[in-house]
Amino acid sequence: MNITVRKNRCPQNHPCPSLRVCPAGAMSQNGFEAPIIDQEKCISCKKCVKYCPMGAIQATE
């Protein structure tokens, strides 16, 4: 499973709130750009998916 970011759904005008819920530290963000998911660190817990208020972070198989 991969966690992906749909940039067209992410407003990219604030710090991503999902960054603080990732237990693996697999997410990062440069400025207010869309967050980046490090697939090698990601444990596919989907906490970021549930926490994203815009539905921009999605789990794909």
C-alpha positions in Angstrom: 0.0 0.0 0.0 1.2 3.5 -0.8 0.1 6.8 0.7 -0.1 9.5 -1.9 -0.9 13.2 -1.9 -3.4 14.6 -4.4 -1.9 18.1 -4.9 -5.1 19.4 -6.5 -7.0 18.8 -3.3 -4.3 20.2 -1.0 -4.6 24.0 -0.5 -0.8 24.3 0.1 -1.2 27.5 2.1 -0.5 26.3 5.6 1.6 23.7 7.5 0.1 20.3 6.9 -1.8 19.1 10.0 -1.2 15.4 9.2 2.6 15.9 9.7 2.2 15.7 13.5 0.2 12.5 13.5 2.7 10.3 11.5 4.2 7.9 14.0 7.0 6.9 11.6 8.1 10.4 10.7 7.5 9.6 7.0 6.0 13.0 6.1 7.8 16.2 5.4 6.9 19.6 3.9 8.9 22.3 2.3 7.3 25.6 3.2 3.7 25.5 2.3 4.1 23.0 -0.5 2.1 19.8 -0.6 3.5 17.3 1.9 5.9 14.6 0.8 5.6 10.9 1.9 8.7 8.9 2.3 7.4 5.4 1.2 10.4 3.6 2.8 9.6 5.1 6.2 5.8 4.8 5.9 4.2 2.0 7.9 0.8 2.4 6.2 -1.1 3.1 9.4 -3.3 5.7 7.5 -3.4 8.1 10.4 -2.4 10.9 8.0 -5.3 9.9 5.7 -7.8 10.1 8.5 -6.4 13.4 9.8 -6.2 15.3 6.5 -9.2 17.8 6.5 -9.2 18.1 2.7 -9.0 14.4 1.8 -5.8 15.1 -0.1 -3.8 12.2 1.4 -5.0 8.9 0.2 -4.1 5.2 0.5 -3.7 3.3 -2.7 -3.0 -0.4 -3.3 
